Amino acid sequence: MTDPPLERSEDPLAYWLKHQSSSYILIKTSVMEEVDKILIHALKQVGMEASEEIDSIKLFSSELIVEAVVRCIRVIDPGLGNALPTSLPPGMSARFRVGMSLAQSCQDIGYKGEIGYQTFLYSNEPEIRSLLMFLVEKLPRESAQSSDQPTGKSVVLQRAIAAAIKAQLAVPWLPSNCRLPMHCETQSPGAFHSFHVQPLSLPHCTKGLGQKQLKEVKDFQWDILPPVTAQPAHHASVVASILEQHTAELSAAQEWDIEWNSQGLLSRLTPQEYRSRKLNRLRKRIEEQLRSAALPFPESALGGPCSTSDLSELLQNFRGSAPSDHVLTKGTHFTHTQKFTFAQEAAAVTSSIPTGHQSETDIQLHQQEELTSLQQQLQQLCSDVDQLAADMKHMSVTNTQVLDELKHREQRNSEKEEKMQVKKKTIDLLPDSDNNLLKLQALVEASAKRVVNLASQWEKHRAPLIDELRRLKEICSNQDLESSRKLSEIKSLHDRIRVSTDEAKKKEEIYKQLVTELENLPQDVSRSAYTQRILEIVSNIKKQKEEITKILSDTKELQKEINNLTGKLDRTFAVTDELVFKDAKKDESVRKSYKYLAALHENCNQLIQTIEDTGTILREIRDLEEQIETENGNKTVANLERILDDYKAIRQENSALAAKVREG
């Protein structure tokens, strides 16, 4: 009698389970869509180029799968990924080799799933999603280098540029005449320019100026100052000038940092005070140099300048290079006398020339004699001048020696006078020697007492002074230790400030890049929408979990009730069978009832077994439907068609190769 209710309760349960499984599949599909979006975003960050229409792994083609996997492998292991191509070659055999290489690389990284060339050439959605999730999880996201550096296409481009520059620097340079065609890709064939540098005027920030001066400087920089590229006279000097300017500023900043860390911190001054003190010292040194250079030359003991330029000029004049009449020359009284005498003799000789009509031969002889006599006189005068110069030098040396001797004798005389005064006083004291000795002894004793008194007073003052000195030395040593400790703390703080500044700059760059990316993103979708979707998914999963828990509890209760009813039925049938069997031996009608009872029990067992088989078949049907959906997602038919097409292409390639072999 309880079998029909069991059958009626089984059908709604199966229907409810089927309905809940379909809703679970829908929720799972939405979750997979979100996972696909996250994977695609991560793959775009490592350099994969995909259009905006591709928002699911299902839409990935073989070429896009290969590119995504290779990009991830290059980030995870550059040595392993640089040898892999980012696109599939046209030939089928080459495609198979690329697929095998990718599969081997993924296994080397640590992928444990089933993978082969078919994973990339004839892909299905679950395998590709599992592989991409593994690769994205293997990306070095948590390393310090990747966390500090921004990600995106710009970073990938910068890395590619750096790698290209590094490769070009590794190639040895060759002259243009020695380059082969293979070197044209690595070495530029353009014209060479000399590294000519010209000073540049850059619009630096001017601090410390007034508002009016700052406005004038800004107006000059905005209206009059030409751009950096227009300041050099030649366009080829722009790059060299900019590099030189940047190098100079960078070296100046580094030198200032080194000087400040080594000397500036020890001076215990602020940077502005240290700079001003250094500037004042430099000004004082320049003033001292200028003052020492502006002092007059020392004069000799004779009162004249210690120079022999006049004597040299006189000798030069006597040797034939007489100065012009319009030039005034300096000299001594002897020099002017000799010049005047020589001028008179020359005038006399000139006046003694005969004015009558003489023959040309006599005139030449007379001139020759006069020339000879004049040369003799000139030689005599030159010898006299040399002798006088030597005498002057000797006299100057003698004069210096005499002055030194005079100073020495004056010093000796002063010493002798002091000794004489002492002896004179001693001689004056000799007549009354006894009284003078007593007075001297009294003076000595008074001096000794005064010395003792002063010594005792000094001891009284010395002890507290020594204690004070020790205390001050101890305070000074403590202050030195404290200053050294604070100096080390300042240095460490300075290093931390530098590190923090670098980190702040890096984070500022990351922030700017993220702001730029945020501005480039579509503005129609807000963050709240994504948050709402995530919350809805979480709530649906939570609700589904609660429903699954309720289903499990209902199933347990139902199974318990079924077990209780089955046991009760078995016990009831056993008791009834025993009672009816006893009466069936005596009565024919009871015997028929016993047969009907046995048939009813057997039919009920068959009905229960049929219901259980029906539930099993329904579960198998659901499993088969899920497998069918999975196979449909795996694109089995499309993959088979592609395999057939690839097989035909391989046969055509083999036929072409065989034909080439036969022709060869």
PyMOL commands that set and color helices and strands:
alter all, ss='L'
color gray80, all
select helices_A, chain A and resi 3-45+57-59+62-76+78-81+92-109+117-121+125-138+144-148+153-170+176-178+181-183+211-224+228-230+237-264+271-293+309-318+333-351+360-429+433-520+527-584+588-633+636-663
alter helices_A, ss='H'
color red, helices_A
deselect
rebuild
show_as cartoon
